[in-house]
Amino acid sequence: MDVRSISAAQNYAASRPATNAVPQPGSAAEGIKSAFTDFAATLQQGENIALAAMTGDADPHALVQALAQTELAVETAITVRNKVVEAYQEILRMPV
C-alpha cells in the first residue's frame, strides 16, 4: 500500500469529528438531532464502503449504491438549508 494513501486516510479520519451531531434539548430539537445523526450515519456508511472498495474488499455495486445514497443525503441537506435561509430572509423582510 502506498504511504501517501495511508497518510491521506489518517488525515481524513482525524477530521471526521466535524460531522458529529451535538445533542439539543426540546422536542423539535430532538427531531433535528435525529436528522443530523441519520445524515452523519449515511455519510459514514458511504465512507466505509468507499474505503473498503479502495482496498478491494467491497463489491462495486455496493459502492455505487452507497455513493447514490450519500449524494441523495447531501442534496436533501442542501435543499433544507436553502429553505431555512429563504425563510430567514423572508422574516427579515417583514415590517416591524
Secondary structure, DSSP 8 states (H G I E B T S, - for coil): --HHHHHHHHHHHHTGGGG------SHHHHHHHHHHHHHHHHHHHHHHHHHHHHTT-S-HHHHHHHHHHHHHHHHHHHHHHHHHHHHHHHHHHS--
